[in-house]
Amino acid sequence: MGKSKLIKDTTREERIRIVTSGLSWGDDCDSVSGMSNGVDAMYQPYIDGEMELAECNMRGASTTYVKSDRDRPSTGSCVMGM
């Protein structure tokens, strides 16, 4: 079993390495400034010690994107008659 990744068991520098290594950006990154595509925003609360890594992942996984009503799954007729 690997070392704990909980905030209480890691330093900020270790959390940066955990995030960058887990996202395959290398394990020698000294800052999160090289991150792109909003990933730094997603994991910044973990890096700052405000939210556990699992919570960041759950928050990111729960995001749903819909381009338009045509992209929404069909639910059949509306029960409210609208």
Gaussian input, Z-matrix of N, CA and C with variables (Angstrom, degrees):
# hf/3-21g

backbone

0 1
 N
 C     1     B1
 C     2     B2     1     A1
 N     3     B3     2     A2     1     D1
 C     4     B4     3     A3     2     D2
 C     5     B5     4     A4     3     D3
 N     6     B6     5     A5     4     D4
 C     7     B7     6     A6     5     D5
 C     8     B8     7     A7     6     D6
 N     9     B9     8     A8     7     D7
 C    10    B10     9     A9     8     D8
 C    11    B11    10    A10     9     D9
 N    12    B12    11    A11    10    D10
 C    13    B13    12    A12    11    D11
 C    14    B14    13    A13    12    D12
 N    15    B15    14    A14    13    D13
 C    16    B16    15    A15    14    D14
 C    17    B17    16    A16    15    D15
 N    18    B18    17    A17    16    D16
 C    19    B19    18    A18    17    D17
 C    20    B20    19    A19    18    D18
 N    21    B21    20    A20    19    D19
 C    22    B22    21    A21    20    D20
 C    23    B23    22    A22    21    D21
 N    24    B24    23    A23    22    D22
 C    25    B25    24    A24    23    D23
 C    26    B26    25    A25    24    D24
 N    27    B27    26    A26    25    D25
 C    28    B28    27    A27    26    D26
 C    29    B29    28    A28    27    D27
 N    30    B30    29    A29    28    D28
 C    31    B31    30    A30    29    D29
 C    32    B32    31    A31    30    D30
 N    33    B33    32    A32    31    D31
 C    34    B34    33    A33    32    D32
 C    35    B35    34    A34    33    D33
 N    36    B36    35    A35    34    D34
 C    37    B37    36    A36    35    D35
 C    38    B38    37    A37    36    D36
 N    39    B39    38    A38    37    D37
 C    40    B40    39    A39    38    D38
 C    41    B41    40    A40    39    D39
 N    42    B42    41    A41    40    D40
 C    43    B43    42    A42    41    D41
 C    44    B44    43    A43    42    D42
 N    45    B45    44    A44    43    D43
 C    46    B46    45    A45    44    D44
 C    47    B47    46    A46    45    D45
 N    48    B48    47    A47    46    D46
 C    49    B49    48    A48    47    D47
 C    50    B50    49    A49    48    D48
 N    51    B51    50    A50    49    D49
 C    52    B52    51    A51    50    D50
 C    53    B53    52    A52    51    D51
 N    54    B54    53    A53    52    D52
 C    55    B55    54    A54    53    D53
 C    56    B56    55    A55    54    D54
 N    57    B57    56    A56    55    D55
 C    58    B58    57    A57    56    D56
 C    59    B59    58    A58    57    D57
 N    60    B60    59    A59    58    D58
 C    61    B61    60    A60    59    D59
 C    62    B62    61    A61    60    D60
 N    63    B63    62    A62    61    D61
 C    64    B64    63    A63    62    D62
 C    65    B65    64    A64    63    D63
 N    66    B66    65    A65    64    D64
 C    67    B67    66    A66    65    D65
 C    68    B68    67    A67    66    D66
 N    69    B69    68    A68    67    D67
 C    70    B70    69    A69    68    D68
 C    71    B71    70    A70    69    D69
 N    72    B72    71    A71    70    D70
 C    73    B73    72    A72    71    D71
 C    74    B74    73    A73    72    D72
 N    75    B75    74    A74    73    D73
 C    76    B76    75    A75    74    D74
 C    77    B77    76    A76    75    D75
 N    78    B78    77    A77    76    D76
 C    79    B79    78    A78    77    D77
 C    80    B80    79    A79    78    D78
 N    81    B81    80    A80    79    D79
 C    82    B82    81    A81    80    D80
 C    83    B83    82    A82    81    D81
 N    84    B84    83    A83    82    D82
 C    85    B85    84    A84    83    D83
 C    86    B86    85    A85    84    D84
 N    87    B87    86    A86    85    D85
 C    88    B88    87    A87    86    D86
 C    89    B89    88    A88    87    D87
 N    90    B90    89    A89    88    D88
 C    91    B91    90    A90    89    D89
 C    92    B92    91    A91    90    D90
 N    93    B93    92    A92    91    D91
 C    94    B94    93    A93    92    D92
 C    95    B95    94    A94    93    D93
 N    96    B96    95    A95    94    D94
 C    97    B97    96    A96    95    D95
 C    98    B98    97    A97    96    D96
 N    99    B99    98    A98    97    D97
 C   100   B100    99    A99    98    D98
 C   101   B101   100   A100    99    D99
 N   102   B102   101   A101   100   D100
 C   103   B103   102   A102   101   D101
 C   104   B104   103   A103   102   D102
 N   105   B105   104   A104   103   D103
 C   106   B106   105   A105   104   D104
 C   107   B107   106   A106   105   D105
 N   108   B108   107   A107   106   D106
 C   109   B109   108   A108   107   D107
 C   110   B110   109   A109   108   D108
 N   111   B111   110   A110   109   D109
 C   112   B112   111   A111   110   D110
 C   113   B113   112   A112   111   D111
 N   114   B114   113   A113   112   D112
 C   115   B115   114   A114   113   D113
 C   116   B116   115   A115   114   D114
 N   117   B117   116   A116   115   D115
 C   118   B118   117   A117   116   D116
 C   119   B119   118   A118   117   D117
 N   120   B120   119   A119   118   D118
 C   121   B121   120   A120   119   D119
 C   122   B122   121   A121   120   D120
 N   123   B123   122   A122   121   D121
 C   124   B124   123   A123   122   D122
 C   125   B125   124   A124   123   D123
 N   126   B126   125   A125   124   D124
 C   127   B127   126   A126   125   D125
 C   128   B128   127   A127   126   D126
 N   129   B129   128   A128   127   D127
 C   130   B130   129   A129   128   D128
 C   131   B131   130   A130   129   D129
 N   132   B132   131   A131   130   D130
 C   133   B133   132   A132   131   D131
 C   134   B134   133   A133   132   D132
 N   135   B135   134   A134   133   D133
 C   136   B136   135   A135   134   D134
 C   137   B137   136   A136   135   D135
 N   138   B138   137   A137   136   D136
 C   139   B139   138   A138   137   D137
 C   140   B140   139   A139   138   D138
 N   141   B141   140   A140   139   D139
 C   142   B142   141   A141   140   D140
 C   143   B143   142   A142   141   D141
 N   144   B144   143   A143   142   D142
 C   145   B145   144   A144   143   D143
 C   146   B146   145   A145   144   D144
 N   147   B147   146   A146   145   D145
 C   148   B148   147   A147   146   D146
 C   149   B149   148   A148   147   D147
 N   150   B150   149   A149   148   D148
 C   151   B151   150   A150   149   D149
 C   152   B152   151   A151   150   D150
 N   153   B153   152   A152   151   D151
 C   154   B154   153   A153   152   D152
 C   155   B155   154   A154   153   D153
 N   156   B156   155   A155   154   D154
 C   157   B157   156   A156   155   D155
 C   158   B158   157   A157   156   D156
 N   159   B159   158   A158   157   D157
 C   160   B160   159   A159   158   D158
 C   161   B161   160   A160   159   D159
 N   162   B162   161   A161   160   D160
 C   163   B163   162   A162   161   D161
 C   164   B164   163   A163   162   D162
 N   165   B165   164   A164   163   D163
 C   166   B166   165   A165   164   D164
 C   167   B167   166   A166   165   D165
 N   168   B168   167   A167   166   D166
 C   169   B169   168   A168   167   D167
 C   170   B170   169   A169   168   D168
 N   171   B171   170   A170   169   D169
 C   172   B172   171   A171   170   D170
 C   173   B173   172   A172   171   D171
 N   174   B174   173   A173   172   D172
 C   175   B175   174   A174   173   D173
 C   176   B176   175   A175   174   D174
 N   177   B177   176   A176   175   D175
 C   178   B178   177   A177   176   D176
 C   179   B179   178   A178   177   D177
 N   180   B180   179   A179   178   D178
 C   181   B181   180   A180   179   D179
 C   182   B182   181   A181   180   D180
 N   183   B183   182   A182   181   D181
 C   184   B184   183   A183   182   D182
 C   185   B185   184   A184   183   D183
 N   186   B186   185   A185   184   D184
 C   187   B187   186   A186   185   D185
 C   188   B188   187   A187   186   D186
 N   189   B189   188   A188   187   D187
 C   190   B190   189   A189   188   D188
 C   191   B191   190   A190   189   D189
 N   192   B192   191   A191   190   D190
 C   193   B193   192   A192   191   D191
 C   194   B194   193   A193   192   D192
 N   195   B195   194   A194   193   D193
 C   196   B196   195   A195   194   D194
 C   197   B197   196   A196   195   D195
 N   198   B198   197   A197   196   D196
 C   199   B199   198   A198   197   D197
 C   200   B200   199   A199   198   D198
 N   201   B201   200   A200   199   D199
 C   202   B202   201   A201   200   D200
 C   203   B203   202   A202   201   D201
 N   204   B204   203   A203   202   D202
 C   205   B205   204   A204   203   D203
 C   206   B206   205   A205   204   D204
 N   207   B207   206   A206   205   D205
 C   208   B208   207   A207   206   D206
 C   209   B209   208   A208   207   D207
 N   210   B210   209   A209   208   D208
 C   211   B211   210   A210   209   D209
 C   212   B212   211   A211   210   D210
 N   213   B213   212   A212   211   D211
 C   214   B214   213   A213   212   D212
 C   215   B215   214   A214   213   D213
 N   216   B216   215   A215   214   D214
 C   217   B217   216   A216   215   D215
 C   218   B218   217   A217   216   D216
 N   219   B219   218   A218   217   D217
 C   220   B220   219   A219   218   D218
 C   221   B221   220   A220   219   D219
 N   222   B222   221   A221   220   D220
 C   223   B223   222   A222   221   D221
 C   224   B224   223   A223   222   D222
 N   225   B225   224   A224   223   D223
 C   226   B226   225   A225   224   D224
 C   227   B227   226   A226   225   D225
 N   228   B228   227   A227   226   D226
 C   229   B229   228   A228   227   D227
 C   230   B230   229   A229   228   D228
 N   231   B231   230   A230   229   D229
 C   232   B232   231   A231   230   D230
 C   233   B233   232   A232   231   D231
 N   234   B234   233   A233   232   D232
 C   235   B235   234   A234   233   D233
 C   236   B236   235   A235   234   D234
 N   237   B237   236   A236   235   D235
 C   238   B238   237   A237   236   D236
 C   239   B239   238   A238   237   D237
 N   240   B240   239   A239   238   D238
 C   241   B241   240   A240   239   D239
 C   242   B242   241   A241   240   D240
 N   243   B243   242   A242   241   D241
 C   244   B244   243   A243   242   D242
 C   245   B245   244   A244   243   D243

   B1=1.4439
   B2=1.5143
   B3=1.3557
   B4=1.4531
   B5=1.5109
   B6=1.3086
   B7=1.4612
   B8=1.5281
   B9=1.2933
   B10=1.4582
   B11=1.5269
   B12=1.3261
   B13=1.4503
   B14=1.5301
   B15=1.3274
   B16=1.4567
   B17=1.5269
   B18=1.3217
   B19=1.4542
   B20=1.5296
   B21=1.3261
   B22=1.4678
   B23=1.5308
   B24=1.3420
   B25=1.4600
   B26=1.5243
   B27=1.3469
   B28=1.4675
   B29=1.5238
   B30=1.3176
   B31=1.4617
   B32=1.5204
   B33=1.3104
   B34=1.4619
   B35=1.5370
   B36=1.3191
   B37=1.4629
   B38=1.5332
   B39=1.3246
   B40=1.4690
   B41=1.5276
   B42=1.3416
   B43=1.4659
   B44=1.5265
   B45=1.3277
   B46=1.4673
   B47=1.5228
   B48=1.3298
   B49=1.4768
   B50=1.5200
   B51=1.3230
   B52=1.4672
   B53=1.5247
   B54=1.3336
   B55=1.4653
   B56=1.5204
   B57=1.3283
   B58=1.4646
   B59=1.5208
   B60=1.3202
   B61=1.4622
   B62=1.5267
   B63=1.3126
   B64=1.4602
   B65=1.5123
   B66=1.3146
   B67=1.4554
   B68=1.5274
   B69=1.3276
   B70=1.4710
   B71=1.5171
   B72=1.3227
   B73=1.4580
   B74=1.5112
   B75=1.3047
   B76=1.4514
   B77=1.5097
   B78=1.3203
   B79=1.4622
   B80=1.5171
   B81=1.3335
   B82=1.4583
   B83=1.5194
   B84=1.3145
   B85=1.4654
   B86=1.5213
   B87=1.3298
   B88=1.4594
   B89=1.5172
   B90=1.3399
   B91=1.4636
   B92=1.5162
   B93=1.3112
   B94=1.4586
   B95=1.5171
   B96=1.3301
   B97=1.4558
   B98=1.5205
   B99=1.3248
   B100=1.4562
   B101=1.5148
   B102=1.3216
   B103=1.4570
   B104=1.5224
   B105=1.3351
   B106=1.4581
   B107=1.5099
   B108=1.3244
   B109=1.4644
   B110=1.5177
   B111=1.3171
   B112=1.4507
   B113=1.5114
   B114=1.3175
   B115=1.4618
   B116=1.5149
   B117=1.3229
   B118=1.4599
   B119=1.5212
   B120=1.3212
   B121=1.4644
   B122=1.5204
   B123=1.3219
   B124=1.4625
   B125=1.5274
   B126=1.3199
   B127=1.4625
   B128=1.5255
   B129=1.3303
   B130=1.4583
   B131=1.5281
   B132=1.3512
   B133=1.4794
   B134=1.5334
   B135=1.3332
   B136=1.4711
   B137=1.5188
   B138=1.3196
   B139=1.4631
   B140=1.5198
   B141=1.3334
   B142=1.4667
   B143=1.5256
   B144=1.3393
   B145=1.4572
   B146=1.5065
   B147=1.3289
   B148=1.4650
   B149=1.5262
   B150=1.3223
   B151=1.4632
   B152=1.5304
   B153=1.3216
   B154=1.4620
   B155=1.5289
   B156=1.3027
   B157=1.4550
   B158=1.5324
   B159=1.3239
   B160=1.4700
   B161=1.5218
   B162=1.3333
   B163=1.4648
   B164=1.5241
   B165=1.3242
   B166=1.4734
   B167=1.5217
   B168=1.3281
   B169=1.4665
   B170=1.5225
   B171=1.3175
   B172=1.4656
   B173=1.5226
   B174=1.3058
   B175=1.4621
   B176=1.5259
   B177=1.3178
   B178=1.4635
   B179=1.5096
   B180=1.3243
   B181=1.4606
   B182=1.5167
   B183=1.3190
   B184=1.4557
   B185=1.5210
   B186=1.3321
   B187=1.4590
   B188=1.5178
   B189=1.3237
   B190=1.4586
   B191=1.5166
   B192=1.3182
   B193=1.4469
   B194=1.5201
   B195=1.3264
   B196=1.4539
   B197=1.5197
   B198=1.3344
   B199=1.4584
   B200=1.5207
   B201=1.3046
   B202=1.4599
   B203=1.5199
   B204=1.3370
   B205=1.4580
   B206=1.5208
   B207=1.3197
   B208=1.4706
   B209=1.5199
   B210=1.3282
   B211=1.4655
   B212=1.5247
   B213=1.3038
   B214=1.4709
   B215=1.5241
   B216=1.3291
   B217=1.4694
   B218=1.5154
   B219=1.3173
   B220=1.4662
   B221=1.5181
   B222=1.3208
   B223=1.4650
   B224=1.5223
   B225=1.3315
   B226=1.4544
   B227=1.5137
   B228=1.2970
   B229=1.4708
   B230=1.5093
   B231=1.2972
   B232=1.4577
   B233=1.5295
   B234=1.3012
   B235=1.4603
   B236=1.5125
   B237=1.3037
   B238=1.4496
   B239=1.5326
   B240=1.3275
   B241=1.4362
   B242=1.5162
   B243=1.3042
   B244=1.4589
   B245=1.4954
   A1=109.44
   A2=116.86
   A3=121.65
   A4=112.94
   A5=114.59
   A6=121.38
   A7=110.04
   A8=116.27
   A9=122.57
   A10=110.80
   A11=116.44
   A12=122.64
   A13=111.52
   A14=116.03
   A15=120.64
   A16=110.26
   A17=116.25
   A18=121.55
   A19=111.13
   A20=116.60
   A21=120.16
   A22=112.77
   A23=117.25
   A24=121.38
   A25=113.61
   A26=117.62
   A27=120.68
   A28=111.10
   A29=114.49
   A30=120.55
   A31=108.22
   A32=117.57
   A33=122.00
   A34=109.84
   A35=117.11
   A36=121.33
   A37=111.05
   A38=116.45
   A39=119.89
   A40=110.92
   A41=116.78
   A42=120.02
   A43=110.97
   A44=117.49
   A45=120.43
   A46=109.61
   A47=117.15
   A48=120.52
   A49=111.30
   A50=117.20
   A51=121.04
   A52=109.94
   A53=117.02
   A54=121.12
   A55=110.91
   A56=117.38
   A57=119.88
   A58=111.64
   A59=116.85
   A60=120.40
   A61=110.89
   A62=117.23
   A63=121.69
   A64=112.85
   A65=116.70
   A66=120.79
   A67=111.71
   A68=115.99
   A69=123.85
   A70=113.74
   A71=116.34
   A72=120.27
   A73=110.94
   A74=117.15
   A75=121.41
   A76=111.03
   A77=115.54
   A78=118.81
   A79=112.49
   A80=117.75
   A81=120.00
   A82=112.39
   A83=117.41
   A84=121.57
   A85=109.42
   A86=116.40
   A87=120.60
   A88=113.51
   A89=117.34
   A90=118.97
   A91=109.43
   A92=115.59
   A93=120.58
   A94=111.39
   A95=118.39
   A96=120.94
   A97=112.16
   A98=118.87
   A99=121.44
   A100=113.94
   A101=117.63
   A102=120.48
   A103=109.64
   A104=115.33
   A105=119.63
   A106=110.24
   A107=116.01
   A108=123.40
   A109=113.63
   A110=118.23
   A111=120.68
   A112=115.02
   A113=117.62
   A114=119.71
   A115=110.15
   A116=117.54
   A117=119.36
   A118=110.20
   A119=117.65
   A120=120.45
   A121=110.83
   A122=116.86
   A123=120.83
   A124=111.44
   A125=117.12
   A126=121.45
   A127=114.07
   A128=118.53
   A129=121.04
   A130=112.99
   A131=119.70
   A132=118.56
   A133=112.78
   A134=117.81
   A135=120.82
   A136=109.76
   A137=116.69
   A138=120.93
   A139=110.30
   A140=116.78
   A141=121.39
   A142=113.35
   A143=117.78
   A144=121.21
   A145=114.20
   A146=117.33
   A147=121.71
   A148=113.43
   A149=117.87
   A150=122.02
   A151=108.18
   A152=117.15
   A153=120.64
   A154=110.65
   A155=116.39
   A156=123.21
   A157=111.86
   A158=116.88
   A159=120.78
   A160=110.87
   A161=117.17
   A162=120.63
   A163=110.86
   A164=117.13
   A165=121.03
   A166=110.08
   A167=116.07
   A168=120.05
   A169=111.09
   A170=117.75
   A171=120.42
   A172=110.59
   A173=117.10
   A174=121.37
   A175=110.09
   A176=117.06
   A177=120.63
   A178=112.60
   A179=117.50
   A180=121.49
   A181=111.96
   A182=117.97
   A183=120.05
   A184=112.58
   A185=117.53
   A186=121.15
   A187=109.69
   A188=116.37
   A189=121.99
   A190=108.62
   A191=115.81
   A192=120.86
   A193=109.84
   A194=116.51
   A195=122.30
   A196=106.80
   A197=116.98
   A198=120.92
   A199=111.26
   A200=117.07
   A201=121.28
   A202=108.23
   A203=116.07
   A204=119.65
   A205=111.99
   A206=117.21
   A207=120.06
   A208=111.66
   A209=117.81
   A210=121.80
   A211=112.84
   A212=116.46
   A213=119.88
   A214=109.56
   A215=117.05
   A216=118.70
   A217=110.39
   A218=115.87
   A219=121.27
   A220=109.23
   A221=115.77
   A222=119.96
   A223=110.97
   A224=117.03
   A225=119.24
   A226=110.49
   A227=116.43
   A228=119.83
   A229=110.63
   A230=114.76
   A231=121.20
   A232=109.32
   A233=116.24
   A234=120.24
   A235=112.47
   A236=117.31
   A237=120.91
   A238=111.38
   A239=117.68
   A240=121.47
   A241=114.13
   A242=117.66
   A243=120.68
   A244=110.84
   D1=138.55
   D2=-176.97
   D3=-79.03
   D4=174.22
   D5=178.83
   D6=-66.34
   D7=146.98
   D8=179.42
   D9=-60.36
   D10=140.95
   D11=177.47
   D12=-107.95
   D13=10.23
   D14=178.40
   D15=-66.69
   D16=149.55
   D17=-179.76
   D18=-55.35
   D19=-42.82
   D20=-177.01
   D21=-64.85
   D22=-18.87
   D23=-177.14
   D24=-106.19
   D25=5.46
   D26=-175.79
   D27=-134.06
   D28=156.95
   D29=172.02
   D30=-93.85
   D31=167.81
   D32=178.36
   D33=-58.48
   D34=-43.19
   D35=179.94
   D36=-61.87
   D37=-40.25
   D38=177.58
   D39=-65.16
   D40=-38.99
   D41=179.35
   D42=-65.88
   D43=-37.46
   D44=175.53
   D45=-61.31
   D46=-45.19
   D47=179.15
   D48=-64.40
   D49=-38.62
   D50=179.05
   D51=-61.29
   D52=-47.40
   D53=-178.90
   D54=-65.57
   D55=-50.39
   D56=-177.01
   D57=-65.59
   D58=-39.24
   D59=178.71
   D60=-67.43
   D61=-42.51
   D62=-179.78
   D63=-65.05
   D64=-26.53
   D65=179.74
   D66=-99.21
   D67=12.56
   D68=176.25
   D69=61.36
   D70=35.23
   D71=174.49
   D72=-99.35
   D73=13.85
   D74=-179.40
   D75=96.75
   D76=165.41
   D77=-177.90
   D78=-113.09
   D79=9.04
   D80=-179.78
   D81=-113.76
   D82=21.02
   D83=-178.86
   D84=-72.34
   D85=132.25
   D86=-179.83
   D87=-93.75
   D88=-12.70
   D89=179.64
   D90=-152.27
   D91=165.78
   D92=179.25
   D93=-90.86
   D94=4.37
   D95=-176.55
   D96=-65.99
   D97=-20.81
   D98=179.53
   D99=-82.19
   D100=-5.36
   D101=-178.70
   D102=-75.15
   D103=151.97
   D104=-179.03
   D105=-138.57
   D106=179.17
   D107=176.88
   D108=61.29
   D109=27.93
   D110=176.08
   D111=76.77
   D112=3.12
   D113=-179.26
   D114=-67.64
   D115=-35.27
   D116=178.62
   D117=-61.59
   D118=-38.64
   D119=178.26
   D120=-65.89
   D121=-36.97
   D122=-178.83
   D123=-66.12
   D124=-41.35
   D125=-175.50
   D126=-100.03
   D127=-2.78
   D128=-178.94
   D129=-58.78
   D130=-40.31
   D131=177.59
   D132=-60.15
   D133=-34.51
   D134=176.81
   D135=-69.25
   D136=-47.33
   D137=-179.63
   D138=-59.10
   D139=-39.62
   D140=-179.65
   D141=-79.46
   D142=-3.87
   D143=178.13
   D144=80.64
   D145=21.45
   D146=-177.48
   D147=-99.08
   D148=-23.26
   D149=-175.25
   D150=-148.73
   D151=137.46
   D152=179.84
   D153=-66.72
   D154=155.14
   D155=-178.99
   D156=-56.35
   D157=-43.56
   D158=179.46
   D159=-61.12
   D160=-37.47
   D161=178.99
   D162=-66.72
   D163=-40.07
   D164=176.92
   D165=-62.36
   D166=-43.28
   D167=179.93
   D168=-64.50
   D169=-41.58
   D170=179.50
   D171=-66.09
   D172=-40.44
   D173=179.30
   D174=-63.85
   D175=-41.44
   D176=179.13
   D177=-70.33
   D178=-35.66
   D179=-179.01
   D180=-72.95
   D181=-21.73
   D182=-177.20
   D183=-85.27
   D184=-3.63
   D185=179.26
   D186=-74.65
   D187=129.79
   D188=178.76
   D189=-120.78
   D190=134.78
   D191=179.80
   D192=-111.82
   D193=131.97
   D194=177.59
   D195=-129.19
   D196=122.82
   D197=-179.03
   D198=-75.19
   D199=-43.28
   D200=-179.98
   D201=-158.52
   D202=175.76
   D203=179.58
   D204=-59.72
   D205=-28.95
   D206=179.25
   D207=-65.49
   D208=-23.53
   D209=179.88
   D210=-83.84
   D211=-11.56
   D212=179.61
   D213=-75.13
   D214=143.53
   D215=177.09
   D216=-65.60
   D217=144.86
   D218=179.25
   D219=-73.30
   D220=131.57
   D221=179.89
   D222=-111.42
   D223=9.88
   D224=-179.56
   D225=82.64
   D226=-158.98
   D227=-177.40
   D228=-78.34
   D229=151.33
   D230=-179.12
   D231=-76.60
   D232=131.92
   D233=-179.36
   D234=-71.41
   D235=-18.85
   D236=-177.05
   D237=-90.06
   D238=1.32
   D239=177.49
   D240=75.67
   D241=19.70
   D242=179.81
   D243=-91.99

